[in-house]
Amino acid sequence: MTNFGWRVAVFLSATVVFTVRANAAVCAATDVDKVKVVEAMRQMYVAATKDDLDGFHKVVTPEFYAFDGGKRFDGDALMNLIKAAHAAGKRYEWNVMEPEVHLGCNDAWITYTNRGSLQDGSGTKSLIWLESAVLRKEEGGWKIQFFHSTRVP
């Protein structure tokens, strides 16, 4: 390799290393982000408990959708379903338990067990769901882009 060829090779190698390190610094996620991801999920349940559509919009992206009960719910449809259940006298309790958060640059995914209950005219029944979500970091906060829930029989 010529002297010029070595210089080009060294320059390109240094550029790649610098670029990778620069991107890693920009995309560095911390344990604080993990806490914020879990809190975003909890805030979704706070909003759902209160039928608070504005609160729901604060923690979801505009393109939010969910898979729950074997169906797809776009946008506000999941909240409308919960609101209808409340109007029918049903009350849910939801709890994010044993969360595992995985962070990327501005993306995260979380899995957890939701241990809660359903109260209606027949009494209170303990329920468990296995849930997961994909979140995106926007303006320093984490927003839910996709949510999936499967009830444990």
TORBA-166870 format. One record per residue (C-alpha): x, y, z; residue number from 1; chain; residue in three letters. Coordinates in pm, whole numbers, plus 50000, padded with zeros to 5 digits. Each point is the difference from the previous one (the first is absolute). Example, Ala and Ser with C-alpha at 12.3 -4.5 7.8 and 13.67 -1.06 7.14 Angstrom:
// residues 2
u;v;w;i;ch;aa
51230;49550;50780;1;A;ALA
50137;50344;49934;2;A;SER
***
This chain:
// residues 153
u;v;w;i;ch;aa
50000;50000;50000;1;A;MET
50132;50344;49917;2;A;THR
50062;50268;50260;3;A;ASN
49687;50178;49872;4;A;PHE
49799;49675;50028;5;A;GLY
50102;49960;50365;6;A;TRP
49898;50356;50076;7;A;ARG
49659;49945;49843;8;A;VAL
49954;49672;50191;9;A;ALA
50097;50162;50332;10;A;VAL
49775;50299;49932;11;A;PHE
49702;49778;49915;12;A;LEU
50056;49780;50305;13;A;SER
50021;50305;50227;14;A;ALA
49685;50144;49843;15;A;THR
49805;49678;50059;16;A;VAL
50118;49973;50362;17;A;VAL
49919;50366;50066;18;A;PHE
49655;49967;49842;19;A;THR
49916;49688;50201;20;A;VAL
50116;50163;50325;21;A;ARG
49812;50323;49921;22;A;ALA
49678;49807;49930;23;A;ASN
50044;49793;50315;24;A;ALA
50030;50317;50206;25;A;ALA
49689;50153;49840;26;A;VAL
49803;49679;50047;27;A;CYS
50118;49919;50350;28;A;ALA
49708;49876;50207;29;A;ALA
50009;49987;50376;30;A;THR
49820;49833;50287;31;A;ASP
49799;50322;50031;32;A;VAL
49855;49923;49656;33;A;ASP
49896;49655;50123;34;A;LYS
49812;50159;50289;35;A;VAL
49831;50244;49761;36;A;LYS
49889;49717;49770;37;A;VAL
49836;49819;50292;38;A;VAL
49840;50325;50113;39;A;GLU
49855;50060;49652;40;A;ALA
49826;49661;50024;41;A;MET
49868;50082;50347;42;A;ARG
49870;50335;49878;43;A;GLN
49810;49824;49721;44;A;MET
49814;49804;50269;45;A;TYR
49941;50313;50210;46;A;VAL
49840;50163;49696;47;A;ALA
49795;49688;49924;48;A;ALA
49876;49976;50360;49;A;THR
49874;50361;49982;50;A;LYS
49873;49986;49638;51;A;ASP
50251;50282;49943;52;A;ASP
50049;50022;49624;53;A;LEU
50231;50304;50031;54;A;ASP
50219;49812;50249;55;A;GLY
50005;49705;49763;56;A;PHE
50113;50223;49713;57;A;HIS
50291;50125;50214;58;A;LYS
50151;49650;50014;59;A;VAL
49924;49862;49651;60;A;VAL
50119;50090;49652;61;A;THR
49750;50121;49740;62;A;PRO
50034;49667;49815;63;A;GLU
49937;49792;50315;64;A;PHE
49827;49666;49963;65;A;TYR
49947;49698;50221;66;A;ALA
49927;49629;49985;67;A;PHE
49771;49901;50285;68;A;ASP
49740;49728;50037;69;A;GLY
50080;49863;49656;70;A;GLY
49925;50330;49824;71;A;LYS
50187;50300;49865;72;A;ARG
49913;50339;50146;73;A;PHE
50116;50311;49815;74;A;ASP
50041;50339;50164;75;A;GLY
49742;50066;50270;76;A;ASP
49802;49678;49944;77;A;ALA
50156;49823;50299;78;A;LEU
49910;50290;50230;79;A;MET
49646;50004;49858;80;A;ASN
49967;49629;50078;81;A;LEU
50111;50059;50361;82;A;ILE
49767;50298;50033;83;A;LYS
49707;49783;49882;84;A;ALA
50097;49733;50256;85;A;ALA
50000;50265;50272;86;A;HIS
49657;50120;49887;87;A;ALA
49879;49638;50032;88;A;ALA
50115;49994;50365;89;A;GLY
50337;49827;49959;90;A;LYS
50306;50125;50186;91;A;ARG
50351;49882;49921;92;A;TYR
50316;50014;50204;93;A;GLU
50329;49972;49809;94;A;TRP
50354;49969;50136;95;A;ASN
50329;49988;49811;96;A;VAL
50196;49723;50174;97;A;MET
50340;49849;49924;98;A;GLU
50078;50237;49710;99;A;PRO
50289;49927;49766;100;A;GLU
50101;50303;49795;101;A;VAL
50229;49982;49698;102;A;HIS
50135;50327;49862;103;A;LEU
50122;50100;49657;104;A;GLY
50087;50345;49877;105;A;CYS
49657;50162;50013;106;A;ASN
49803;49677;50019;107;A;ASP
49916;49769;50286;108;A;ALA
49800;49686;50055;109;A;TRP
49862;49878;50326;110;A;ILE
49851;49672;50120;111;A;THR
49825;49956;50333;112;A;TYR
49732;49816;50192;113;A;THR
49687;50201;50069;114;A;ASN
49843;49875;50322;115;A;ARG
49665;50159;50066;116;A;GLY
49631;49942;50032;117;A;SER
49657;50053;49850;118;A;LEU
49716;50112;50220;119;A;GLN
49641;49985;49876;120;A;ASP
49653;49908;50129;121;A;GLY
50109;49642;50068;122;A;SER
50295;50101;50221;123;A;GLY
50375;50036;49957;124;A;THR
50209;49759;49800;125;A;LYS
50382;49998;50001;126;A;SER
50149;50009;49651;127;A;LEU
50346;49968;49848;128;A;ILE
50112;50120;49658;129;A;TRP
50333;49959;49819;130;A;LEU
50071;50329;49829;131;A;GLU
50256;50169;49782;132;A;SER
50043;50335;49832;133;A;ALA
50227;50189;49763;134;A;VAL
50077;50359;50092;135;A;LEU
50172;50289;49825;136;A;ARG
50188;50285;50165;137;A;LYS
49854;50336;49899;138;A;GLU
50107;50335;50143;139;A;GLU
50168;49830;50296;140;A;GLY
49699;49787;50092;141;A;GLY
49897;49645;49911;142;A;TRP
49680;49942;49803;143;A;LYS
49827;49671;49934;144;A;ILE
49982;49913;49631;145;A;GLN
49873;49641;50028;146;A;PHE
49842;49804;50285;147;A;PHE
49915;49629;50026;148;A;HIS
49806;49824;50274;149;A;SER
49918;49630;50046;150;A;THR
49792;49887;50294;151;A;ARG
50136;49700;50191;152;A;VAL
49722;49739;50027;153;A;PRO
***
